[in-house]
């Protein structure tokens, strides 16, 4: 069984567009039909869908950019929280892009392979058990994002709460050490400082050194020696 629920989550975490605004009834119908989430979770996601349908598109886009594009601690690029801008992140993205290609998923040139909505699109093409297992490998990032969005009282926290429900957790995972998040300011100096901070760390040793590798290992893709890859940012 492949779950379209992952595609719904990908849509909800994507940059708001007129197409997404018009897809509200379809998104709700998929959640109800598959029933992978509780009624309460579907209701909370329904509130977000209602906002996407009814609010001014430019306001929705500004909110999205303010949350996910201007704050490193809320970045939707998974490996940003694991490897930061290190060479290891570059190789992990190369490997992940190869996985997508082997599964027939074509990546938009404007997006990086570790972009969460893209990863969720990929999971929607896999059997549910496999998809849940792979999503579980990102659970520490998902938990950090959920908590940080809750702190901001953001309705987007409901998406990450639901994703964690869908994820198969590894009971033997190493303890997680997450950096303390300071209150963010809107001025450019504060933003520069935030992007200069260390990434989230996962257990002892190098920050997140085995998280991406473990995820890729479960995809049965060998990890090649590290190379440098230039990130491509998308302009909204």
C-alpha positions as CSV (number, residue, x, y, z in Angstrom):
1,X,0.0,0.0,0.0
2,X,1.3,3.4,-1.0
3,X,0.0,6.4,1.0
4,X,-1.2,9.6,-0.6
5,X,-1.3,11.1,2.9
6,X,2.4,11.8,2.4
7,X,1.6,13.8,-0.7
8,X,-0.9,15.8,1.3
9,X,1.8,16.6,3.9
10,X,4.1,17.6,1.0
11,X,1.5,20.0,-0.3
12,X,0.9,21.6,3.1
13,X,4.6,22.2,3.6
14,X,5.1,23.7,0.1
15,X,5.2,27.3,-0.8
16,X,1.5,28.4,-1.0
17,X,0.2,28.7,-4.5
18,X,-3.2,29.2,-6.1
19,X,-3.2,25.5,-7.0
20,X,-2.7,24.5,-3.4
21,X,-5.5,26.9,-2.4
22,X,-7.9,25.2,-4.7
23,X,-7.0,21.7,-3.6
24,X,-8.4,21.9,-0.1
25,X,-11.4,19.5,-0.5
26,X,-9.2,17.0,-2.3
27,X,-6.5,17.1,0.5
28,X,-9.1,16.6,3.2
29,X,-10.7,13.7,1.2
30,X,-7.4,11.9,1.0
31,X,-6.8,12.2,4.7
32,X,-10.3,10.9,5.5
33,X,-10.2,8.1,2.9
34,X,-6.8,6.6,4.0
35,X,-7.5,7.2,7.7
36,X,-3.8,7.0,8.7
37,X,-4.3,9.9,11.1
38,X,-6.7,10.3,14.0
39,X,-9.8,12.3,13.6
40,X,-8.3,15.0,15.9
41,X,-5.1,15.2,13.8
42,X,-7.2,15.5,10.6
43,X,-9.2,18.3,12.2
44,X,-6.0,20.2,13.1
45,X,-4.7,19.8,9.6
46,X,-8.1,20.8,8.3
47,X,-7.7,24.1,10.1
48,X,-4.5,24.7,8.1
49,X,-6.2,23.7,4.9
50,X,-9.0,26.1,5.6
51,X,-6.5,28.9,6.1
52,X,-4.8,28.1,2.9
53,X,-8.1,28.2,1.1
54,X,-9.6,31.3,2.6
55,X,-6.7,33.7,3.3
56,X,-5.0,36.2,1.0
57,X,-2.4,34.3,-1.1
58,X,0.3,37.0,-0.6
59,X,-0.2,36.9,3.2
60,X,0.1,33.1,3.2
61,X,3.3,33.3,1.1
62,X,4.8,36.0,3.4
63,X,4.0,33.8,6.5
64,X,5.6,30.8,4.8
65,X,8.8,32.7,3.9
66,X,9.1,34.3,7.3
67,X,8.9,30.9,9.0
68,X,10.8,28.5,6.7
69,X,13.0,30.6,4.5
70,X,14.3,33.2,6.8
71,X,15.1,31.0,9.8
72,X,17.8,28.4,9.8
73,X,16.2,26.7,12.8
74,X,13.0,26.1,10.9
75,X,14.6,25.2,7.6
76,X,12.7,22.5,5.6
77,X,16.0,21.1,4.3
78,X,16.6,18.0,6.3
79,X,20.4,17.8,6.0
80,X,20.7,21.4,7.1
81,X,19.8,20.3,10.6
82,X,22.2,17.3,10.4
83,X,25.3,18.5,8.6
84,X,24.9,22.2,8.2
85,X,27.0,23.4,5.3
86,X,29.7,20.7,5.6
87,X,31.0,18.6,2.8
88,X,29.1,15.6,4.3
89,X,25.8,17.3,3.5
90,X,26.8,17.7,-0.1
91,X,27.6,14.0,-0.6
92,X,24.4,13.0,1.3
93,X,22.4,15.1,-1.1
94,X,24.1,13.6,-4.1
95,X,23.3,10.1,-2.8
96,X,19.7,11.0,-2.1
97,X,19.3,12.5,-5.6
98,X,20.6,9.2,-7.0
99,X,18.0,7.3,-4.9
100,X,15.2,9.5,-6.3
101,X,16.5,8.9,-9.9
102,X,16.5,5.2,-9.4
103,X,12.9,5.3,-8.3
104,X,11.9,7.4,-11.2
105,X,11.4,10.7,-9.3
106,X,12.5,13.7,-11.3
107,X,13.7,16.6,-9.2
108,X,12.8,20.2,-10.0
109,X,16.1,22.0,-10.6
110,X,15.1,24.7,-8.2
111,X,14.9,22.4,-5.2
112,X,17.5,20.5,-3.3
113,X,17.1,16.8,-2.7
114,X,16.8,17.2,1.1
115,X,13.8,19.5,0.9
116,X,11.2,17.9,3.1
117,X,8.2,18.3,0.8
118,X,10.2,16.6,-2.0
119,X,11.2,13.8,0.4
120,X,7.6,13.3,1.3
121,X,6.6,13.1,-2.3
122,X,9.2,10.3,-2.6
123,X,7.8,8.5,0.4
124,X,4.4,8.5,-1.3
125,X,5.8,6.3,-4.0
126,X,6.9,3.6,-1.6
127,X,5.0,0.9,0.3
128,X,3.7,2.4,3.6
129,X,5.9,0.3,5.9
130,X,9.0,1.3,4.1
131,X,8.0,4.9,3.9
132,X,7.2,5.0,7.6
133,X,10.6,3.4,8.4
134,X,12.5,6.0,6.3
135,X,10.5,8.9,7.8
136,X,11.4,7.6,11.2
137,X,15.1,8.2,10.4
138,X,14.3,11.9,10.3
139,X,12.2,11.9,13.5
140,X,14.7,14.0,15.5
141,X,14.6,16.8,12.9
142,X,10.8,16.5,12.8
143,X,10.6,16.7,16.6
144,X,12.8,19.8,16.7
145,X,10.7,21.6,14.0
146,X,7.5,20.6,15.8
147,X,8.6,22.0,19.1
148,X,10.0,25.2,17.5
149,X,6.7,25.8,15.6
150,X,4.7,25.2,18.8
151,X,6.9,27.8,20.5
152,X,5.8,30.3,17.9
153,X,2.2,29.1,18.2
154,X,2.2,28.3,14.5
155,X,-0.5,26.2,12.9
156,X,2.2,24.4,10.9
157,X,3.2,22.5,14.1
158,X,0.2,20.2,13.4
159,X,1.8,18.9,10.2
160,X,4.9,17.8,12.1
161,X,2.9,16.3,14.9
162,X,1.1,14.2,12.2
163,X,4.3,13.3,10.5
164,X,5.7,11.9,13.7
165,X,2.6,9.8,14.0
166,X,3.3,8.3,10.6
167,X,7.0,7.7,11.4
168,X,8.3,4.4,12.7
169,X,10.5,5.3,15.6
170,X,13.8,3.5,16.3
171,X,13.7,2.5,20.0
172,X,17.5,2.0,19.9
173,X,18.3,5.4,18.5
174,X,21.1,7.4,20.3
175,X,20.0,10.2,22.7
176,X,19.4,13.5,20.9
177,X,21.2,16.7,21.9
178,X,19.5,19.7,20.3
179,X,21.0,23.2,20.5
180,X,19.2,25.8,22.6
181,X,17.2,28.1,20.4
182,X,17.3,31.8,21.1
183,X,14.5,34.2,20.4
184,X,14.9,35.3,16.8
185,X,14.8,38.9,15.7
186,X,13.8,40.4,12.3
187,X,16.9,42.5,11.7
188,X,19.5,41.4,9.2
189,X,22.3,41.2,11.9
190,X,20.2,38.8,14.0
191,X,19.4,36.7,10.9
192,X,23.1,36.5,9.9
193,X,24.0,35.4,13.5
194,X,21.3,32.7,13.4
195,X,22.7,31.3,10.2
196,X,26.1,31.2,11.7
197,X,25.1,29.0,14.6
198,X,26.0,25.4,14.8
199,X,23.5,22.8,13.4
200,X,21.4,20.5,15.5
201,X,23.5,17.7,16.9
202,X,22.5,14.1,17.3
203,X,24.2,12.2,20.1
204,X,28.0,12.1,20.7
205,X,30.6,12.9,18.1
206,X,30.3,14.9,14.9
207,X,27.0,16.7,14.5
208,X,24.5,14.3,13.0
209,X,27.3,12.3,11.4
210,X,25.3,9.0,11.0
211,X,21.7,10.2,10.5
212,X,21.8,10.8,6.7
213,X,24.0,7.7,6.2
214,X,21.6,5.5,8.1
215,X,18.7,6.8,6.1
216,X,20.5,6.2,2.8
217,X,21.7,2.8,4.0
218,X,18.0,1.7,4.4
219,X,17.5,2.8,0.8
220,X,20.3,0.4,-0.1
221,X,22.5,3.0,-1.6
222,X,26.2,3.0,-0.8
223,X,27.8,6.3,0.4
224,X,30.7,7.5,-1.7
225,X,33.7,9.5,-0.5
226,X,32.7,13.1,0.4
227,X,32.7,15.8,-2.3
228,X,31.8,19.4,-2.2
229,X,28.4,20.5,-3.7
230,X,27.2,24.0,-4.1
231,X,23.7,24.7,-2.7
232,X,21.2,26.2,-5.1
233,X,18.7,28.6,-3.3
234,X,15.3,29.2,-4.9
235,X,14.1,32.7,-5.2
236,X,10.5,33.2,-4.4
